[in-house]
Amino acid sequence: MFVVCLSACTTSHTELAPPPRAALAQPFQNGAVASDHPVASQAGLEMLLLGGNAVDAAVATSFCLSVVRPYSCGIGGGGFMLIYEPGNRHELPSTVALNYRETSPVAVDRNYYVNLKNAGDKHSQFGVHSVAVPGTVRGLLYALEYYGTLDRATVLAPAIRAAEFGFTADASFLSAVATLRTVRDELPEMRATTEYFWNTVCNAGELKLSDRITNPQQAAALQLIALHGDEAFYAGPIADAIASVMADHNGPMTAHDVANYSMRIETPLRGSFFGRDIITMPPPSSGGIAQLQILGILERRLSEVLNVDVARRNSIDPNYVHLLVEAMKHAFADRAAYLADDDFIDVPIERLTNSMYVKSLADSIDLNNTQPRFNYGSVAPAPADSGTSHLSVIDSTGMAVACTETINTIFGSCVEVPGYGFMLNNEMDDFTTIPGEPNAYGLQQSEDNLPQPGKRPLSSMSPTIVVRAGRVELIAGASGGPRIITGTLQALLNCMVFDMQPEAAVTAPRFHHQWLPEVLQFEDRWTDEHVIDAMQRRGHTTGRRDDIGVVQLIRVSTDGIRAASDPRKGGRPAGY
């Protein structure tokens, strides 16, 4: 039964209407899309109702997010996509990881930011020196060509429509505008590179809730991509505009860097958790290895802290929270010490996920006390990459997509591409920029993560698909820097261990520990003070923060498909 009207999927020049909130209480029977904006979720649903598959829907959703969440992701950034097909309809792998993470320009080597240091300390965070070569367009169009079924014009139509005819401002967009105002105030040199966004998209900072936002310049870019494919971006007029703005401000990225961008097709990492298959991303994602380690630790010790009766289990039991926190600390310590782009560094994936090694980590955990920092590792973790977005999709055949994309921090580099209405990423700050010194987030990192020409920076993005008996059970991922890993994992565990429905699993308050700094952070919405008191008695230093990840989750069960978009960012799922 349809739970959204077919009129939502017409080609009229209007904003895609979100489904009625009441419909979300019912499971969908055929397919669903969960993203962090209702217009983007509807774009994906439009593809499903036109007969497209999960990849068609994911690509449409992503291009639409470039318009409606331009401060989080978009065609100036990069990402990871997991695709799972229950049956192999062609010679391509039925389960694949697409790596279209941004890459370092040829001119940027290990000493680049050291040499720039005397000229200022924000070169890896703002401006042309912070930009890595974008991969999103090449990655999305590869996925569409080899795994999708619809044509480019159809799939990009909702994004073009949203850019031309507008969408309404929400609280998340207004928060991003406030951040951009701060950047422009504190760094006057960024005013020239954000002029179009500030004056046209953000209405000179006067944007209010429910105001209509349009972006005709990005509509033009998307129309070129629909007509000419990725050549429009990597070798055509958009590439020329990127090279021009970089040259105008003495940036290191050239037209040659853009033209020679190459995505990677990877074999996903696989693990298990109580009879389920866990499918996730390999390096340079750090989330895949971290999740497999944490789940392996929990599988070995969970029975010691939770009642075997699922109905009586409690996700805020202090014993469970402590065990999960200790597992997080082990995983983040290994993340810091060993992980980087495995095309450049020998990442010991097999050793880090080996069952005997994970058992040794599990056995080392004291269920009554936390331990000194160097019982876990000796290198600090990588920075946050908070300007990120995730989407989850499943279609009527059981084909599933988990896709996380980013431009790094809010509005990325704050360098817009003239005439084309999108921001370039500041992904270079996800590298170790100056050895031995903390980056913008006060964190030190391994020299394995130093930039090199063509190298991809370490990422926390963690798209994940959970399969049971050959059928998709869960699809999840998040935004929020290193909190992507812990946010995604807690939402998955809320379903797998505590049998929560997706809405409750995503909404439940969360906590985060990344080993260093030595602070166990609870969300402001966490109200169970007895848990915090119990953690302090075990030796944890505790703190508060606003949000821990923004999760998009789909769960498939015997009664249908339930999808949840995290209320922390105002998303809404769509399905039928």
C-alpha positions as CSV (number, residue, x, y, z in Angstrom):
1,M,0.0,0.0,0.0
2,F,1.3,3.5,-0.9
3,V,1.8,5.7,2.2
4,V,2.7,8.7,0.1
5,C,0.8,10.2,-2.7
6,L,2.0,9.7,-6.3
7,S,1.8,13.4,-6.9
8,A,4.9,13.8,-4.8
9,C,6.8,12.2,-7.7
10,T,5.6,14.3,-10.6
11,T,7.9,16.4,-12.6
12,S,6.1,19.7,-11.9
13,H,8.3,22.7,-11.0
14,T,7.5,22.7,-7.3
15,E,9.3,21.6,-4.1
16,L,8.8,17.9,-3.4
17,A,6.3,17.7,-0.6
18,P,7.3,15.7,2.4
19,P,5.1,12.7,3.4
20,P,2.6,13.2,6.1
21,R,4.1,12.6,9.5
22,A,1.4,10.2,10.5
23,A,2.4,7.9,7.7
24,L,5.8,7.3,9.3
25,A,4.2,5.2,12.0
26,Q,3.4,2.5,9.5
27,P,6.1,0.3,8.0
28,F,6.8,0.7,4.3
29,Q,6.2,-2.5,2.2
30,N,8.4,-1.9,-0.9
31,G,11.2,0.5,-0.4
32,A,12.5,3.5,1.7
33,V,15.0,6.3,1.8
34,A,16.3,7.9,5.0
35,S,18.3,11.2,4.7
36,D,18.8,14.3,6.7
37,H,16.5,16.4,4.6
38,P,12.9,15.6,3.6
39,V,13.2,17.0,0.1
40,A,16.2,14.7,-0.5
41,S,14.5,11.6,0.8
42,Q,11.5,12.4,-1.5
43,A,14.0,12.7,-4.4
44,G,15.1,9.1,-3.8
45,L,11.5,7.9,-3.4
46,E,10.7,9.5,-6.7
47,M,13.2,7.2,-8.4
48,L,11.8,4.1,-6.7
49,L,8.3,5.0,-7.8
50,L,9.6,5.5,-11.4
51,G,10.8,1.9,-11.3
52,G,14.4,2.7,-10.4
53,N,16.5,0.7,-7.9
54,A,18.3,1.6,-4.7
55,V,21.3,3.0,-6.5
56,D,19.1,5.3,-8.6
57,A,17.4,6.5,-5.5
58,A,20.7,7.0,-3.6
59,V,22.3,9.0,-6.4
60,A,19.2,11.2,-6.7
61,T,19.2,11.7,-3.0
62,S,22.8,12.6,-2.9
63,F,22.6,15.2,-5.7
64,C,19.6,16.7,-4.0
65,L,21.5,16.9,-0.7
66,S,24.1,18.9,-2.6
67,V,21.4,21.6,-3.0
68,V,19.5,21.4,0.3
69,R,22.5,20.7,2.6
70,P,25.3,22.5,0.8
71,Y,27.2,23.1,4.0
72,S,27.4,19.4,4.8
73,C,28.1,17.7,1.5
74,G,27.8,18.1,-2.2
75,I,29.5,18.0,-5.6
76,G,32.5,19.8,-4.2
77,G,33.3,16.9,-1.8
78,G,33.7,13.2,-1.6
79,G,32.3,10.1,0.1
80,F,31.9,6.4,0.4
81,M,29.1,4.2,-0.9
82,L,28.3,0.6,0.0
83,I,26.1,-1.3,-2.4
84,Y,24.5,-4.7,-1.5
85,E,22.6,-6.8,-4.0
86,P,20.9,-10.0,-2.7
87,G,21.3,-11.6,-6.2
88,N,24.0,-10.9,-8.8
89,R,22.2,-9.6,-11.9
90,H,25.4,-9.0,-13.8
91,E,29.1,-9.8,-13.7
92,L,29.8,-6.9,-11.3
93,P,30.3,-7.8,-7.6
94,S,27.0,-8.0,-5.7
95,T,28.6,-6.3,-2.7
96,V,30.9,-3.4,-3.4
97,A,32.5,-0.4,-1.7
98,L,32.9,2.7,-3.9
99,N,35.6,5.0,-2.5
100,Y,35.3,8.5,-4.0
101,R,37.1,10.2,-1.1
102,E,38.9,13.4,-2.0
103,T,42.6,13.3,-2.8
104,S,45.6,15.5,-2.1
105,P,46.7,17.7,-5.1
106,V,50.1,16.9,-6.7
107,A,51.7,20.0,-5.3
108,V,50.9,19.1,-1.7
109,D,53.5,16.9,0.0
110,R,54.4,16.0,3.6
111,N,56.0,19.4,4.2
112,Y,53.5,21.6,2.5
113,Y,51.8,23.0,5.6
114,V,55.0,23.2,7.5
115,N,56.3,25.5,4.9
116,L,53.1,27.6,5.0
117,K,53.1,27.8,8.8
118,N,54.8,31.2,9.1
119,A,52.2,32.6,6.8
120,G,49.3,31.7,9.2
121,D,47.8,28.8,11.0
122,K,44.5,28.2,9.2
123,H,45.6,27.1,5.7
124,S,44.4,23.5,6.1
125,Q,41.0,24.7,7.4
126,F,39.9,27.6,5.2
127,G,40.7,28.9,1.7
128,V,42.3,27.3,-1.3
129,H,45.1,25.6,0.5
130,S,42.6,23.4,2.4
131,V,40.9,22.0,-0.8
132,A,41.4,18.4,-1.8
133,V,40.3,17.1,-5.3
134,P,36.6,16.4,-5.2
135,G,35.3,12.9,-6.0
136,T,31.5,13.0,-5.5
137,V,30.5,13.5,-9.1
138,R,32.7,10.8,-10.5
139,G,31.6,8.3,-7.7
140,L,27.9,8.9,-8.1
141,L,27.9,8.7,-11.8
142,Y,30.0,5.5,-11.7
143,A,27.4,4.0,-9.3
144,L,24.6,5.1,-11.6
145,E,26.2,3.7,-14.8
146,Y,27.1,0.3,-13.5
147,Y,24.6,-0.4,-10.8
148,G,21.6,1.9,-11.5
149,T,18.9,1.6,-14.2
150,L,17.7,5.2,-14.9
151,D,19.3,7.9,-17.0
152,R,21.2,10.9,-15.7
153,A,18.6,13.4,-16.6
154,T,15.9,11.6,-14.7
155,V,18.0,11.1,-11.6
156,L,19.3,14.7,-11.4
157,A,15.9,16.2,-12.1
158,P,14.8,16.5,-8.5
159,A,18.0,18.2,-7.5
160,I,17.8,20.7,-10.4
161,R,14.2,21.4,-9.5
162,A,15.1,22.1,-5.9
163,A,17.9,24.4,-6.9
164,E,15.8,26.3,-9.5
165,F,12.5,26.6,-7.6
166,G,13.6,26.4,-4.1
167,F,13.1,24.7,-0.7
168,T,12.4,26.1,2.7
169,A,15.0,27.1,5.3
170,D,15.1,25.0,8.4
171,A,16.9,25.2,11.8
172,S,19.9,23.3,10.5
173,F,20.4,25.7,7.6
174,L,20.1,28.7,9.8
175,S,22.7,27.3,12.2
176,A,25.1,26.8,9.2
177,V,24.4,30.4,8.1
178,A,25.4,31.6,11.6
179,T,28.7,29.6,11.3
180,L,29.4,31.2,7.9
181,R,28.8,34.6,9.4
182,T,31.4,33.9,12.1
183,V,34.0,32.8,9.5
184,R,33.4,35.9,7.4
185,D,33.7,38.1,10.5
186,E,36.8,36.5,11.9
187,L,38.5,35.9,8.5
188,P,37.7,38.9,6.3
189,E,39.8,37.3,3.4
190,M,37.0,34.7,3.1
191,R,34.4,37.2,2.2
192,A,35.4,37.3,-1.4
193,T,35.3,33.5,-1.8
194,T,31.8,33.3,-0.2
195,E,30.1,36.3,-1.8
196,Y,27.5,34.4,-3.9
197,F,26.5,32.0,-1.1
198,W,26.3,34.8,1.5
199,N,24.3,37.2,-0.6
200,T,22.1,34.9,-2.7
201,V,21.8,31.5,-1.0
202,C,21.9,32.9,2.6
203,N,20.2,36.2,1.8
204,A,23.1,38.2,3.2
205,G,22.6,36.5,6.6
206,E,19.0,37.6,6.9
207,L,17.6,34.1,6.2
208,K,14.7,33.1,8.5
209,L,12.8,29.9,9.1
210,S,10.6,28.8,6.2
211,D,12.1,31.4,3.8
212,R,12.5,30.0,0.3
213,I,16.1,29.3,-0.8
214,T,17.1,29.0,-4.4
215,N,20.5,28.3,-6.0
216,P,20.3,28.9,-9.7
217,Q,24.0,28.6,-10.1
218,Q,24.1,25.1,-8.8
219,A,21.1,24.3,-11.0
220,A,23.3,25.3,-13.9
221,A,26.1,23.0,-12.7
222,L,23.7,20.0,-12.3
223,Q,22.2,20.6,-15.7
224,L,25.7,20.4,-17.3
225,I,26.4,17.1,-15.4
226,A,23.0,15.7,-16.5
227,L,23.8,16.5,-20.1
228,H,27.5,15.7,-20.3
229,G,28.3,13.4,-17.4
230,D,31.3,13.7,-15.2
231,E,33.3,15.2,-18.1
232,A,31.4,18.5,-17.4
233,F,32.9,18.5,-13.9
234,Y,36.4,17.1,-14.4
235,A,37.3,18.4,-17.9
236,G,34.6,20.9,-18.9
237,P,33.5,24.3,-17.8
238,I,33.1,23.4,-14.1
239,A,36.7,22.1,-14.0
240,D,37.8,25.4,-15.6
241,A,36.0,27.4,-12.9
242,I,37.6,25.3,-10.2
243,A,41.0,25.8,-11.6
244,S,40.3,29.5,-12.0
245,V,39.4,30.2,-8.4
246,M,42.3,28.2,-7.2
247,A,44.7,30.1,-9.5
248,D,43.2,33.5,-8.5
249,H,44.1,32.8,-4.8
250,N,47.4,30.9,-5.4
251,G,46.0,27.5,-4.4
252,P,47.9,24.3,-5.1
253,M,45.1,22.4,-7.0
254,T,45.2,22.6,-10.8
255,A,43.1,21.6,-13.7
256,H,45.4,18.6,-14.1
257,D,44.6,17.5,-10.6
258,V,40.9,17.7,-11.3
259,A,41.1,16.0,-14.7
260,N,43.1,13.1,-13.3
261,Y,40.9,12.3,-10.2
262,S,40.3,8.6,-9.9
263,M,37.8,6.8,-7.6
264,R,38.6,3.4,-6.2
265,I,36.4,0.2,-6.2
266,E,37.0,-1.6,-3.0
267,T,36.2,-4.9,-1.4
268,P,34.1,-4.2,1.7
269,L,35.2,-5.3,5.2
270,R,33.1,-8.1,6.7
271,G,32.6,-9.2,10.2
272,S,29.9,-10.9,12.3
273,F,27.9,-10.1,15.4
274,F,25.6,-12.8,16.9
275,G,24.8,-14.5,13.6
276,R,24.6,-11.3,11.5
277,D,27.0,-10.3,8.7
278,I,28.4,-6.8,9.2
279,I,29.4,-5.2,5.9
280,T,31.3,-1.9,6.2
281,M,34.1,0.3,4.6
282,P,37.8,-0.4,4.4
283,P,40.5,2.3,4.8
284,P,40.8,5.2,4.4
285,S,37.6,4.9,6.4
286,S,38.5,4.2,10.0
287,G,34.9,3.5,10.9
288,G,34.8,0.0,9.4
289,I,37.7,-1.4,11.4
290,A,36.6,0.4,14.6
291,Q,33.1,-1.0,14.3
292,L,34.3,-4.6,13.7
293,Q,36.6,-4.3,16.7
294,I,34.0,-2.9,19.0
295,L,31.3,-5.4,18.0
296,G,33.9,-8.3,18.4
297,I,34.6,-7.1,21.9
298,L,31.0,-6.8,22.8
299,E,30.1,-10.3,21.5
300,R,32.7,-11.7,23.9
301,R,31.8,-9.8,27.0
302,L,28.1,-8.7,26.5
303,S,26.6,-11.7,28.5
304,E,28.5,-10.5,31.6
305,V,26.7,-7.2,31.7
306,L,23.3,-7.8,30.2
307,N,20.5,-10.1,31.1
308,V,20.0,-12.8,28.5
309,D,16.3,-11.9,28.2
310,V,16.1,-9.3,25.4
311,A,12.9,-7.8,26.8
312,R,14.6,-7.0,30.1
313,R,17.8,-5.5,28.6
314,N,18.4,-1.8,29.2
315,S,20.6,0.4,27.0
316,I,21.4,2.8,29.9
317,D,22.6,0.0,32.2
318,P,25.8,1.4,33.6
319,N,27.6,-1.9,33.1
320,Y,26.7,-1.9,29.4
321,V,27.7,1.7,29.0
322,H,31.1,1.1,30.7
323,L,31.8,-2.0,28.5
324,L,30.9,-0.1,25.3
325,V,33.0,2.9,26.3
326,E,36.0,0.7,27.0
327,A,35.6,-1.0,23.6
328,M,35.4,2.4,22.0
329,K,38.7,3.5,23.6
330,H,40.5,0.4,22.3
331,A,39.2,0.9,18.8
332,F,40.1,4.6,18.7
333,A,43.6,4.0,20.1
334,D,44.2,1.6,17.2
335,R,42.6,4.0,14.8
336,A,45.1,6.7,15.8
337,A,48.2,4.4,15.7
338,Y,47.6,2.4,12.5
339,L,45.0,3.8,10.1
340,A,45.6,5.9,7.0
341,D,45.1,5.5,3.2
342,D,46.1,1.8,2.6
343,D,47.3,2.7,-1.0
344,F,50.2,4.5,0.7
345,I,50.5,2.9,4.1
346,D,50.6,-0.8,5.1
347,V,47.5,-0.8,7.3
348,P,47.4,-4.1,9.3
349,I,43.7,-4.8,8.6
350,E,43.8,-8.5,9.2
351,R,45.7,-8.2,12.5
352,L,43.4,-5.5,13.8
353,T,40.3,-7.5,13.0
354,N,41.7,-10.9,13.8
355,S,39.5,-12.8,16.3
356,M,42.4,-13.6,18.6
357,Y,43.5,-10.0,18.7
358,V,40.0,-8.7,19.4
359,K,39.7,-11.4,22.1
360,S,42.8,-10.0,23.7
361,L,41.3,-6.6,23.8
362,A,38.1,-7.9,25.2
363,D,39.9,-9.9,27.9
364,S,41.9,-6.8,28.9
365,I,38.7,-4.8,29.9
366,D,38.1,-4.3,33.6
367,L,34.3,-4.2,34.0
368,N,34.6,-2.2,37.2
369,N,37.2,0.4,36.3
370,T,38.6,2.4,33.4
371,Q,42.4,2.2,32.8
372,P,45.3,4.5,32.2
373,R,45.4,5.9,28.7
374,F,48.5,4.0,27.5
375,N,46.8,0.7,28.2
376,Y,44.9,1.5,25.0
377,G,47.4,3.2,22.7
378,S,49.9,5.9,22.3
379,V,48.8,8.3,19.5
380,A,46.0,10.9,19.4
381,P,43.0,10.5,17.1
382,A,42.1,12.4,14.0
383,P,40.0,15.5,13.7
384,A,36.3,15.9,13.4
385,D,34.7,16.2,10.0
386,S,31.3,17.6,11.0
387,G,30.1,18.9,7.6
388,T,28.9,15.5,6.6
389,S,25.6,13.7,5.5
390,H,24.5,10.1,5.3
391,L,21.7,8.4,3.4
392,S,20.3,4.9,3.6
393,V,18.2,3.2,0.9
394,I,16.5,-0.1,0.2
395,D,14.3,-1.1,-2.8
396,S,11.7,-3.8,-3.3
397,T,14.2,-6.4,-4.4
398,G,16.3,-6.0,-1.2
399,M,19.1,-4.0,-2.9
400,A,20.6,-1.7,-0.3
401,V,22.8,1.4,-0.3
402,A,24.6,3.0,2.6
403,C,26.3,6.3,1.5
404,T,28.1,8.9,3.6
405,E,29.5,12.0,1.9
406,T,31.2,15.2,3.1
407,I,32.8,18.5,2.4
408,N,34.4,18.2,5.9
409,T,33.5,21.1,8.2
410,I,30.5,23.4,7.8
411,F,30.7,25.0,4.3
412,G,34.0,23.2,3.8
413,S,36.8,25.5,2.7
414,C,34.5,28.5,2.3
415,V,35.6,28.7,-1.3
416,E,32.7,28.7,-3.8
417,V,33.1,27.8,-7.4
418,P,32.2,31.0,-9.5
419,G,29.1,30.6,-11.6
420,Y,28.3,27.1,-10.3
421,G,26.9,27.6,-6.7
422,F,28.7,25.0,-4.7
423,M,31.4,25.0,-2.0
424,L,34.7,23.2,-2.3
425,N,35.7,20.9,0.6
426,N,38.4,21.5,3.2
427,E,39.4,17.9,3.4
428,M,43.1,18.6,3.6
429,D,42.6,19.2,7.3
430,D,41.7,15.5,7.8
431,F,45.4,14.9,7.1
432,T,48.1,15.3,9.7
433,T,49.3,18.8,8.5
434,I,52.1,19.6,10.9
435,P,53.9,16.7,12.6
436,G,54.0,16.8,16.3
437,E,51.5,19.7,16.6
438,P,47.8,19.5,17.3
439,N,45.5,20.5,14.5
440,A,42.6,22.9,14.7
441,Y,40.7,20.5,17.0
442,G,43.6,20.2,19.5
443,L,44.5,16.7,18.4
444,Q,47.8,15.2,17.3
445,Q,47.9,12.4,14.7
446,S,50.2,9.8,13.3
447,E,52.7,10.7,10.5
448,D,51.2,7.9,8.5
449,N,48.4,10.3,7.7
450,L,50.6,13.1,6.3
451,P,49.5,14.4,2.9
452,Q,51.1,13.0,-0.3
453,P,50.1,13.6,-3.9
454,G,47.0,11.6,-4.7
455,K,46.6,10.3,-1.1
456,R,43.2,10.2,0.6
457,P,42.9,11.5,4.2
458,L,41.7,9.3,7.0
459,S,38.0,9.5,7.6
460,S,35.4,8.5,10.2
461,M,32.6,7.9,7.7
462,S,31.1,4.5,8.5
463,P,28.4,3.4,6.0
464,T,27.2,0.0,7.2
465,I,24.9,-2.8,6.0
466,V,23.8,-5.6,8.3
467,V,22.7,-8.9,6.6
468,R,21.1,-11.9,8.3
469,A,20.5,-15.1,6.4
470,G,21.2,-13.4,3.1
471,R,18.7,-10.6,3.6
472,V,19.3,-7.0,4.6
473,E,18.3,-6.3,8.1
474,L,19.8,-2.9,8.8
475,I,21.3,0.0,6.8
476,A,23.0,2.8,8.8
477,G,25.5,5.6,8.9
478,A,25.9,9.1,10.3
479,S,27.5,12.5,10.2
480,G,29.5,14.1,13.0
481,G,33.3,13.6,12.8
482,P,34.6,10.8,15.0
483,R,31.2,10.7,16.5
484,I,30.0,9.1,13.2
485,I,31.5,5.9,14.4
486,T,30.0,5.9,17.9
487,G,26.7,7.3,16.8
488,T,26.2,4.7,14.0
489,L,27.2,1.9,16.3
490,Q,24.9,2.8,19.1
491,A,21.9,3.1,16.8
492,L,22.7,-0.3,15.3
493,L,23.2,-1.8,18.8
494,N,19.9,-0.4,19.9
495,C,18.3,-2.5,17.2
496,M,20.4,-5.6,17.4
497,V,20.8,-5.9,21.2
498,F,17.7,-4.0,22.5
499,D,15.3,-4.7,19.7
500,M,14.3,-1.1,19.3
501,Q,12.4,0.2,16.3
502,P,14.5,2.6,14.2
503,E,12.7,5.8,15.4
504,A,13.6,4.9,19.0
505,A,17.0,3.6,18.1
506,V,18.0,6.9,16.4
507,T,16.3,9.2,18.9
508,A,17.8,7.6,22.0
509,P,20.4,9.8,23.7
510,R,24.0,8.8,23.0
511,F,27.5,9.0,24.5
512,H,31.0,9.1,23.0
513,H,34.6,8.3,23.9
514,Q,37.5,8.6,21.3
515,W,40.3,7.6,23.7
516,L,41.9,11.1,23.7
517,P,41.0,13.5,25.1
518,E,40.1,11.4,28.1
519,V,36.6,12.5,28.4
520,L,33.4,10.4,28.2
521,Q,30.9,12.8,26.6
522,F,27.1,12.5,27.1
523,E,24.6,14.3,24.9
524,D,22.8,17.2,26.6
525,R,19.6,15.3,26.2
526,W,21.0,12.5,28.4
527,T,18.8,12.7,31.6
528,D,19.9,9.6,33.5
529,E,22.3,11.1,36.0
530,H,22.8,7.8,37.8
531,V,24.6,6.5,34.8
532,I,26.9,9.5,34.7
533,D,27.6,9.1,38.4
534,A,28.3,5.4,37.9
535,M,30.8,6.2,35.2
536,Q,32.6,8.7,37.4
537,R,32.9,6.1,40.1
538,R,34.6,3.8,37.6
539,G,37.2,6.5,37.0
540,H,35.8,8.2,33.9
541,T,36.0,11.9,33.4
542,T,32.6,12.9,32.0
543,G,31.4,15.9,30.0
544,R,28.5,17.1,27.9
545,R,28.1,18.1,24.2
546,D,25.1,18.9,22.1
547,D,24.9,16.0,19.6
548,I,26.7,12.7,19.0
549,G,26.3,11.9,15.4
550,V,23.3,12.4,13.1
551,V,22.1,8.9,12.1
552,Q,19.9,7.7,9.2
553,L,18.7,4.1,9.8
554,I,16.5,1.6,8.0
555,R,15.4,-1.7,9.5
556,V,13.8,-4.6,7.6
557,S,11.7,-7.1,9.5
558,T,8.7,-9.4,8.9
559,D,6.2,-6.5,9.1
560,G,8.0,-4.4,6.5
561,I,10.5,-1.6,6.2
562,R,10.9,1.0,9.0
563,A,13.1,4.0,8.3
564,A,14.2,6.8,10.6
565,S,16.0,10.1,10.0
566,D,17.7,11.6,13.0
567,P,15.7,14.5,14.5
568,R,19.0,16.1,15.5
569,K,19.3,17.6,12.0
570,G,15.6,17.7,10.9
571,G,15.6,14.9,8.3
572,R,12.6,12.8,7.4
573,P,12.4,9.4,5.6
574,A,10.2,8.6,2.6
575,G,8.9,5.3,1.3
576,Y,6.0,3.3,-0.1
